[in-house]
Amino acid sequence: MRKKYLFLAALMLLCSVVVSAKKKQSIVILYENDVHCAIEGYQVLAGLRDAVADTAYVAVVSSGDFVQGGTAGAISRGQYVADIMRTVGYDAITLGNHEFDFPVKHTKELLAHIGAPVVCTNLYETETNRKVFAPYIIKKFGKTKIAFIGAATPGTFYTETGAFFEGDKQIYDLREKDFNEVMQRTVDQARKEGARYVVVLSHLGEDPDRSGVNSHEMIKHTTGIDIVLDGHTHSVVAHDTLLNAAGKPVVITETGSKFENIGKLVIRKGKMHNELLPVKDLAVRSERVQATTDSVLLLMQEQTRRIVCHSDVSLQFENAKGTWILRTEDTNTGNLICDAFRVTTGADIALANGGCVRRGQTAGDWTYGDIAAMLPYDNHLWVVEASGATIVELLRRSTQLLPEEDGSFPQVSGLRYTAHVADHSISDVEVLNRKTGAYEPIDPNRSYTVSTIDYCVSGGGFYDALKNCKVVERGDMLYRDVFVEFVEKNLGGHIGQDYSEPQGRIRIEN
């Protein structure tokens, strides 16, 4: 009798496996990009994965920019984000440019903690010419093999230059000059290993940049890619189709940023279908991931709830069109931040690249967490010596994309200038005389002290204009802590009407 029951139990188990296998006729790939520390979306992503896992093969992937860009990353140097992503359980991730905000050694530690396969086909060790991470991973879903290839934007070399050097020696390279050839070799190898589908986890974006590499150019100059899960430009692209080098269609999609959407790619019976699911409309949650997120939020609350100041005014960040105006024009936000830099260091001039600010603030009480979210990066305040001619050239380079947004657009203190859009020139550059309180024409031959973040000195911002300048002070305070100290000590914890509007330091003329 017992043998009979064992036989029946085994038969039922086999039948359930067969039924399950029959049900799993689809492959579902859930994807995200540019989360930038929007940590509460991870529980939705994992919940969606769990909801479809019983009836389909499922994978979860990321196209980069996850450890920085918000409070969770700022106060933990990315560790809180890594903790949550580890709980989610990713099948593959690639690197965004902001994964290079930290030294590569620290980023490697974070990635190891996440525990997911890291793929990046174009990050090389300069000396050995070896790839730092696996260029791709092949995962098998039933009998179907899918290759996930990673690609990091070569533009990172210009925006996060310091991460690629030790002293004057270049340690890493992103293969800007032969990127498409590197990608083609990787695709060919993945196909040779039996990949039926090739999916690129791309942190390239569709916009042209200094490197000349972007997702559209990659598709145009390669063959064998089926779909590009794009990132970097924060665009919402539900479904677009581009032709590759052989004239065959390639699908490209991007979810936006900060978990605005979760992408869902379904492969069934040889056909692909993808869509974007607005996270606000999804009711699913992973209790396990939520528990980790709740723990992180509790830790963050303990660290960030201290009230730093009260502000009578709101700080501007974007306009009604969604333009990040710190990257295109004078703002009260830039005025206040640069004043903090200049006054705290005693420099003649202070500069802040528009990209170092990630949100505005509404009037009211501001906590340390609010300020960390506004100034989230792991950057310190430095002072350099620069000639007047160098400063004028910096202004020219960093306004050359107007009227388009540019993360290097310079907000200023102790300085005024006019940027001309039509011919990309600079005029009327004046420096504040601290003794008289009057602005005077800049002297191209005089040496001025300039306060800014280390990122801009090392070549990450301002198009290398300060890279060869003498560093006279390497501050050990994070730039947000400099801001906090200024508001508390110099403004008495109260931001008044002096900062209600931009103070006319930057004039834009067509």
C-alpha positions, 0 to 999 in steps of 0.5 A, spaced: 500 500 500 505 504 501 509 503 495 502 504 491 501 511 495 509 513 493 508 511 486 501 516 486 505 521 489 511 521 484 506 520 478 502 527 481 509 530 482 511 528 474 504 531 472 505 537 475 512 538 472 509 537 465 503 541 466 508 547 469 513 546 463 507 546 458 505 553 461 511 556 461 511 557 453 513 564 454 520 568 456 519 574 460 524 579 461 523 585 466 528 591 465 529 598 468 534 603 467 537 609 471 533 608 477 538 613 481 536 611 488 528 610 487 529 604 492 521 603 493 520 601 486 524 595 487 519 591 491 514 592 485 519 590 480 520 583 484 513 583 486 512 583 478 517 578 477 514 573 482 507 574 479 509 571 472 514 566 475 509 561 475 507 561 468 513 564 464 520 563 464 522 570 467 529 574 468 530 581 471 535 586 468 538 593 469 541 597 464 545 601 469 545 608 474 543 605 480 548 606 486 547 614 485 542 620 484 538 620 491 539 620 498 539 612 499 546 612 495 548 619 498 549 617 505 551 610 504 556 610 498 551 606 494 551 600 500 543 601 501 542 600 494 546 594 493 543 591 499 536 592 496 538 589 489 541 583 492 534 582 495 531 582 489 536 577 485 538 580 478 539 576 472 544 581 469 546 588 470 551 593 466 554 599 468 551 606 468 556 612 468 554 614 475 557 607 477 563 610 476 562 616 481 566 612 486 573 609 485 572 603 481 575 599 487 569 601 491 564 600 485 567 593 485 565 591 492 558 594 491 557 590 485 560 583 488 555 585 494 549 585 489 551 578 487 548 579 480 552 577 474 555 584 471 556 584 464 560 590 460 563 589 453 567 595 453 570 596 460 578 594 459 584 594 463 589 599 459 595 595 461 593 588 459 587 589 454 583 585 458 575 586 459 574 588 467 567 584 467 564 578 462 562 581 456 555 577 456 552 572 459 548 566 456 541 564 460 537 558 458 530 558 458 527 552 457 531 550 450 532 557 448 538 561 450 538 568 450 545 572 451 545 579 455 551 583 453 552 590 457 555 596 454 557 602 458 557 609 455 564 611 453 562 618 454 563 616 462 571 617 460 570 625 460 564 625 465 568 621 470 575 622 468 578 621 475 575 613 476 580 611 470 586 614 472 591 612 478 595 619 479 597 620 471 596 613 469 590 611 465 588 604 468 581 603 465 578 604 458 571 604 455 574 603 447 571 609 444 574 609 438 573 602 436 566 601 440 562 598 434 567 593 432 568 591 440 560 590 440 560 586 433 565 581 436 561 580 442 555 579 438 558 574 434 561 570 439 554 570 443 551 567 437 557 562 436 555 559 443 548 558 441 544 564 443 538 565 439 536 572 441 541 577 443 539 583 448 543 589 449 543 592 456 545 599 454 547 605 458 548 609 451 542 613 450 540 615 443 543 622 444 550 624 441 555 626 446 563 627 446 565 620 445 560 619 438 557 613 441 550 612 442 545 606 441 542 608 435 549 609 432 551 602 435 545 599 431 546 602 425 553 599 425 552 592 427 548 586 426 545 580 430 542 584 435 535 583 437 533 588 442 536 594 445 534 595 453 537 602 453 538 607 458 542 614 460 538 619 457 532 618 461 527 617 455 521 614 455 521 610 449 515 604 449 518 601 442 522 604 437 525 600 431 531 602 427 535 598 421 542 595 423 548 594 418 544 589 414 538 593 413 534 588 419 530 591 424 532 592 431 527 594 437 530 599 442 526 601 448 527 605 455 523 606 461 525 613 463 528 614 470 527 613 477 522 607 476 517 611 472 516 605 468 518 597 468 519 594 462 516 588 460 519 584 454 515 577 452 518 572 447 513 567 445 513 562 439 519 566 436 516 573 436 517 579 441 513 584 444 515 589 449 511 594 453 512 599 459 508 598 465 507 605 469 509 603 476 504 607 480 499 603 476 502 596 479 499 593 485 504 587 486 509 587 491 515 583 494 514 582 501 521 580 502 524 586 498 519 590 502 522 588 508 529 590 506 527 597 503 523 598 510 529 597 514 533 601 509 528 607 510 528 606 517 536 607 517 535 613 512 530 616 517 535 616 523 540 619 519 536 624 515 531 627 519 535 633 523 532 639 521 538 644 518 534 650 516 528 654 514 527 657 507 522 662 506 523 661 498 523 655 494 529 653 490 528 652 482 530 646 478 526 645 472 521 649 468 514 647 466 517 643 460 521 639 464 528 642 462 533 642 468 534 649 468 540 649 472 543 646 466 541 652 461 540 658 465 541 662 472 537 660 478 536 661 485 539 654 486 545 655 483 546 662 486 545 659 493 550 653 492 555 657 489 555 662 495 556 657 500 562 654 496 565 661 495 564 664 502 566 657 506 573 657 502 574 664 501 575 663 494 575 669 489 570 665 485 565 659 485 563 654 480 558 649 480 556 644 474 549 644 473 549 636 473 551 636 481 544 638 483 539 633 482 533 636 485 530 643 487 527 644 494 520 647 496 519 653 501 519 650 509 523 646 513 529 642 510 532 636 513 539 633 512 535 628 507 532 634 503 539 637 502 542 630 501 537 628 495 539 635 492 546 634 492 547 627 492 554 625 490 560 623 493 564 629 491 568 634 495 570 641 495 577 643 492 580 650 490 584 651 484 588 657 481 586 659 474 588 665 470 582 669 467 583 666 460 582 659 463 576 661 466 573 665 460 575 659 456 571 654 461 565 659 460 565 658 453 566 650 453 561 649 458 555 654 454 557 651 447 551 647 447 546 652 449 540 652 448 540 645 450 541 642 457 548 641 459 551 638 465 557 642 465 553 649 465 556 653 470 552 656 475 557 662 479 558 666 485 563 672 485 562 672 477 558 675 472 558 673 464 553 673 458 553 667 454 551 668 446 547 662 443 548 664 436 555 664 436 557 660 442 561 666 445 562 669 452 562 676 453 562 681 459 565 677 464 566 680 471 569 678 477 566 681 484 571 685 488 570 683 495 573 690 498 569 694 494 563 690 492 563 692 485 564 687 479 570 689 475 572 686 468 576 679 468 583 680 467 586 674 463 593 674 465 591 674 473 590 668 477 584 667 481 582 662 486 576 658 484 572 653 488 568 647 485 567 640 486 573 635 485 569 632 480 570 638 476 577 639 477 579 632 475 576 633 468 569 630 470 566 637 468 567 643 465 570 640 459 577 639 462 578 646 463 580 646 470 584 639 469 591 642 469 590 648 474 594 648 481 590 645 486 591 649 492 586 646 497 583 639 497 577 639 502 575 633 506 568 635 506 562 633 502 559 638 498 553 638 501 556 638 508 559 645 506 552 647 504 549 645 510 555 649 514 554 655 510 546 655 511 547 654 519 553 658 520 553 664 515 545 664 514 543 662 521 539 657 519 534 661 515 534 662 507 530 669 506 528 673 500 535 674 498 534 668 494 527 668 492 529 669 484 536 669 480 540 674 481 542 676 474 549 673 474 548 669 468 545 673 462 543 669 456 542 672 449 541 669 442 
